[in-house]
Amino acid sequence: MMPLIDYAVLRRLIDEFDVLTQSSHRSPDDVRRLQDVQYTMCVYTGVRNPREAVATARALLTSAEAPKV
C-alpha cells in the first residue's frame, strides 16, 4: 500500500534538503536539521535509505507535478 503523502510538505522538505546540502560549511544545527529532513523523507516515502528516499521523493514530486493529460 502506498503511503498518503502531502506533496506540499514533501516539496518543502526537498527544497530544504537542497539548501542544506548546497552549503559547504554546515553548523552542527544544520547537520542535525539535514538528518531530520532525511529521516522525515524516509518516513514519507517508506524507504529506509536516506539517499534512496530523496530520489523517491523527487520522483514522486515529478509525477505529482506533471501535467495531467
N, CA, C and O of each residue as an XYZ file, in Angstrom:
276
protein
N       0.833     -1.169      0.000
C       0.000      0.000      0.000
C       0.886      1.243      0.000
O       1.851      1.328      0.760
N       0.557      2.189     -0.844
C       1.311      3.436     -0.956
C       0.913      4.360      0.193
O      -0.276      4.553      0.444
N       1.897      4.935      0.896
C       1.557      5.839      1.988
C       0.880      7.103      1.457
O       1.125      7.506      0.320
N       0.034      7.724      2.270
C      -0.572      9.004      1.905
C       0.489     10.077      2.047
O       1.213     10.127      3.042
N       0.571     10.926      1.049
C       1.649     11.908      1.028
C       1.072     13.305      0.841
O       0.239     13.531     -0.037
N       1.521     14.232      1.667
C       1.205     15.638      1.486
C       2.336     16.193      0.605
O       3.450     16.427      1.075
N       2.024     16.395     -0.675
C       3.054     16.802     -1.625
C       3.620     18.191     -1.332
O       4.774     18.462     -1.661
N       2.837     19.065     -0.726
C       3.350     20.391     -0.365
C       4.433     20.259      0.709
O       5.453     20.946      0.655
N       4.208     19.383      1.674
C       5.217     19.146      2.718
C       6.448     18.489      2.101
O       7.577     18.864      2.418
N       6.239     17.528      1.238
C       7.366     16.854      0.586
C       8.176     17.852     -0.239
O       9.405     17.789     -0.242
N       7.516     18.763     -0.930
C       8.214     19.797     -1.711
C       9.060     20.665     -0.778
O      10.211     20.968     -1.091
N       8.501     21.067      0.362
C       9.263     21.895      1.303
C      10.470     21.132      1.850
O      11.538     21.715      2.037
N      10.306     19.838      2.106
C      11.429     19.027      2.590
C      12.533     18.944      1.540
O      13.713     19.080      1.862
N      12.150     18.721      0.290
C      13.153     18.658     -0.790
C      13.849     20.003     -0.933
O      15.071     20.056     -1.076
N      13.091     21.081     -0.896
C      13.697     22.414     -1.005
C      14.681     22.666      0.138
O      15.774     23.189     -0.075
N      14.278     22.290      1.348
C      15.169     22.477      2.500
C      16.396     21.574      2.381
O      17.510     22.002      2.687
N      16.205     20.343      1.944
C      17.317     19.419      1.724
C      18.316     20.027      0.740
O      19.524     19.996      0.972
N      17.800     20.581     -0.363
C      18.681     21.171     -1.377
C      19.492     22.334     -0.807
O      20.685     22.456     -1.086
N      18.855     23.177     -0.020
C      19.566     24.311      0.593
C      20.646     23.804      1.552
O      21.783     24.276      1.529
N      20.278     22.844      2.388
C      21.228     22.325      3.374
C      22.401     21.598      2.733
O      23.519     21.673      3.241
N      22.172     20.904      1.641
C      23.260     20.146      1.014
C      24.140     21.016      0.116
O      25.247     20.609     -0.236
N      23.670     22.199     -0.256
C      24.480     23.095     -1.091
C      25.502     23.875     -0.278
O      26.485     24.381     -0.818
N      25.261     23.965      1.016
C      26.162     24.715      1.888
C      27.468     23.953      2.081
O      27.462     22.762      2.389
N      28.576     24.644      1.900
C      29.876     23.989      2.092
C      30.302     23.998      3.556
O      31.126     23.180      3.965
N      29.752     24.912      4.345
C      30.073     24.997      5.770
C      28.780     24.850      6.563
O      27.982     25.783      6.646
N      28.583     23.674      7.140
C      27.362     23.413      7.904
C      27.653     23.508      9.396
O      28.629     22.952      9.900
N      26.789     24.219     10.074
C      26.886     24.287     11.533
C      26.360     22.968     12.103
O      25.713     22.205     11.386
N      26.624     22.697     13.358
C      26.058     21.488     13.975
C      24.523     21.462     13.888
O      23.923     20.400     13.720
N      23.901     22.632     14.002
C      22.440     22.698     13.866
C      22.002     22.332     12.449
O      20.995     21.649     12.264
N      22.758     22.786     11.452
C      22.446     22.443     10.062
C      22.565     20.937      9.832
O      21.733     20.342      9.147
N      23.594     20.330     10.402
C      23.801     18.886     10.249
C      22.632     18.124     10.875
O      22.112     17.176     10.287
N      22.230     18.546     12.065
C      21.080     17.901     12.726
C      19.808     18.085     11.917
O      19.025     17.147     11.768
N      19.597     19.289     11.392
C      18.386     19.543     10.598
C      18.405     18.712      9.323
O      17.370     18.182      8.921
N      19.560     18.590      8.683
C      19.667     17.754      7.488
C      19.311     16.309      7.815
O      18.598     15.656      7.053
N      19.802     15.811      8.936
C      19.456     14.455      9.349
C      17.954     14.321      9.604
O      17.354     13.307      9.249
N      17.353     15.327     10.210
C      15.909     15.316     10.453
C      15.121     15.300      9.144
O      14.151     14.556      8.997
N      15.548     16.120      8.212
C      14.871     16.185      6.911
C      14.985     14.839      6.195
O      14.007     14.345      5.635
N      16.173     14.253      6.215
C      16.360     12.953      5.566
C      15.496     11.885      6.229
O      14.881     11.072      5.540
N      15.445     11.880      7.550
C      14.630     10.908      8.265
C      13.152     11.078      7.902
O      12.448     10.099      7.654
N      12.696     12.321      7.875
C      11.297     12.584      7.546
C      10.978     12.131      6.129
O       9.898     11.597      5.880
N      11.904     12.337      5.198
C      11.678     11.856      3.827
C      11.630     10.334      3.790
O      10.870      9.754      3.014
N      12.433      9.689      4.621
C      12.365      8.224      4.707
C      10.976      7.784      5.170
O      10.396      6.851      4.614
N      10.456      8.453      6.174
C       9.130      8.121      6.689
C       8.076      8.386      5.617
O       7.210      7.545      5.376
N       8.145      9.532      4.986
C       7.157      9.905      3.970
C       7.140      8.942      2.796
O       6.074      8.615      2.273
N       8.312      8.486      2.382
C       8.393      7.647      1.181
C       8.358      6.160      1.479
O       8.145      5.353      0.573
N       8.564      5.784      2.737
C       8.592      4.363      3.080
C       9.886      3.683      2.684
O       9.944      2.458      2.575
N      10.933      4.484      2.467
C      12.248      3.975      2.061
C      13.219      4.219      3.211
O      13.270      5.322      3.754
N      13.981      3.208      3.582
C      14.872      3.338      4.748
C      16.173      4.081      4.469
O      16.681      4.781      5.345
N      16.713      3.943      3.280
C      17.984      4.578      2.939
C      17.735      6.048      2.584
O      16.954      6.330      1.675
N      18.384      6.988      3.283
C      18.128      8.411      3.023
C      18.380      8.835      1.576
O      17.606      9.613      1.019
N      19.435      8.342      0.975
C      19.730      8.719     -0.419
C      18.621      8.227     -1.351
O      18.189      8.948     -2.251
N      18.170      7.002     -1.126
C      17.079      6.455     -1.936
C      15.762      7.177     -1.645
O      14.939      7.362     -2.541
N      15.570      7.581     -0.395
C      14.349      8.310     -0.029
C      14.286      9.654     -0.744
O      13.217     10.064     -1.197
N      15.409     10.337     -0.850
C      15.450     11.615     -1.565
C      15.125     11.390     -3.043
O      14.343     12.138     -3.628
N      15.715     10.376     -3.635
C      15.432     10.073     -5.045
C      13.961      9.715     -5.238
O      13.339     10.142     -6.211
N      13.408      8.937     -4.321
C      11.993      8.568     -4.393
C      11.115      9.796     -4.237
O      10.127      9.951     -4.955
N      11.466     10.670     -3.305
C      10.696     11.905     -3.096
C      10.703     12.763     -4.352
O       9.671     13.307     -4.744
N      11.861     12.883     -4.979
C      11.945     13.669     -6.224
C      11.066     13.049     -7.320
O      10.373     13.759     -8.049
N      11.108     11.728     -7.423
C      10.285     11.043     -8.427
C       8.797     11.228     -8.144
O       8.012     11.454     -9.065
N       8.410     11.134     -6.880
C       7.012     11.339     -6.508
C       6.554     12.751     -6.857
O       5.454     12.944     -7.376
N       7.394     13.726     -6.572
C       7.036     15.107     -6.883
C       6.950     15.343     -8.382
O       6.050     16.038     -8.855
N       7.877     14.769     -9.125
C       7.842     14.901    -10.581
C       6.548     14.335    -11.120
O       5.904     14.938    -11.979
N       6.174     13.189    -10.621
C       4.929     12.537    -11.049
C       3.713     13.364    -10.646
O       2.787     13.531    -11.440
N       3.710     13.876     -9.433
C       2.568     14.643     -8.938
C       2.443     15.998     -9.616
O       1.335     16.511     -9.768
N       3.559     16.583    -10.023
C       3.551     17.903    -10.618
C       3.433     17.879    -12.134
O       3.285     18.926    -12.765
N       3.500     16.676    -12.726
C       3.391     16.552    -14.174
C       1.969     16.909    -14.608
O       0.996     16.565    -13.938
N       1.869     17.601    -15.735
C       0.521     17.935    -16.222
C      -0.266     16.666    -16.542
O       0.261     15.717    -17.123
N      -1.519     16.673    -16.153
C      -2.386     15.526    -16.429
C      -2.930     15.658    -17.854
O      -3.422     16.713    -18.255
N      -2.829     14.573    -18.595
C      -3.277     14.594    -19.993
C      -4.581     13.851    -20.144
O      -5.115     13.760    -21.250
